[in-house]
Amino acid sequence: MKHYLFNDAKYDPVTLLPVTDRGAWVATSLGGMWSILHPHPRDVYVDDLAWGMARTCRYGGQLKHNVELYSVAEHATAMTWWAIESGRVTHVEDALAILLHDASEAFYGDIPTPIKKLLPDYKIMEDRAQLVITDAFGLTPKNTLIRKIEIKEIDVRIRIDERLSIIEEPALTAGLDVIWDNDPDLERLGVDVTCLLPSQARAAFMSCMTWVCENMPYRDPAIEPLIELHLSRVSEPVCGMLPKKLEVVDSPFATREDTCHDDAEIIL
């Protein structure tokens, strides 16, 4: 399957203009500009994604007082390693689909879900950017078998791990109740929430991406040069390696019957 770098025909002609001529934009970590309304795959740089995600805090920054940060980058990296270790993904395309599932938040921030539901225009911008980013990496419905609903399931399950580690009571129990009201049988992933600092989260994200691209097979080998191009443009390369430990931790709070979470352990 031959892969053309980018199919400009499917993008609005405005996206072919210089970023400064496409309307509102935000600055990126490399000193570039990201068009808020008219992004294009050629504007995507791994550095901007990694740093933006590593510096963006989940849960609106409303974490326990002794937790400095829990970033989008750490969240996505933990989900990806879990999917690899559990055998849920076996190819580069599927692993990258998980690693990049929140990549648009590098530019648009992580808006808490209840607020996002009240901002339909924001959701449109976020979804458009997400499509642009996946296109930039050559990910398509044909070469990516893991579906959004599967990624969403992993995403919701890891929220149980995250909340047990970084959310204070009584919001902890209330949030878990919301999750279990939707699916009483849902179980946590059992991953280690370490709350990395931005530079550490960026390195973990890049290490995961590099390891995936160097060690997993491609379903569509034609996109490999495109991925290599992205990695070659990284200003501070990180060697790809498995994490020192991928702890699957036991928890007494794995079932809904446990309602008291005061002694939930924070792993820092």
Salt bridges, closest charged atoms under 4 A:
ASP8 OD1 - HIS40 NE2 2.68
ASP43 OD2 - ARG22 NH1 2.74
ASP47 OD1 - ARG202 NH2 3.31
ASP94 OD2 - ARG219 NH2 2.81
ASP102 OD2 - HIS75 NE2 3.56
ASP102 OD2 - HIS101 NE2 3.01
GLU126 OE2 - LYS116 NZ 3.21
ASP127 OD1 - LYS123 NZ 2.83
ASP135 OD2 - LYS10 NZ 3.39
GLU153 OE1 - ARG88 NH2 3.08
GLU153 OE2 - ARG157 NH1 3.46
ASP155 OD1 - HIS75 NE2 3.10
ASP155 OD2 - HIS101 NE2 3.46
ASP161 OD1 - ARG188 NE 2.68
GLU162 OE1 - ARG58 NH2 3.10
GLU162 OE2 - HIS75 ND1 2.64
ASP181 OD1 - ARG256 NH2 2.58
GLU247 OE2 - LYS245 NZ 2.85
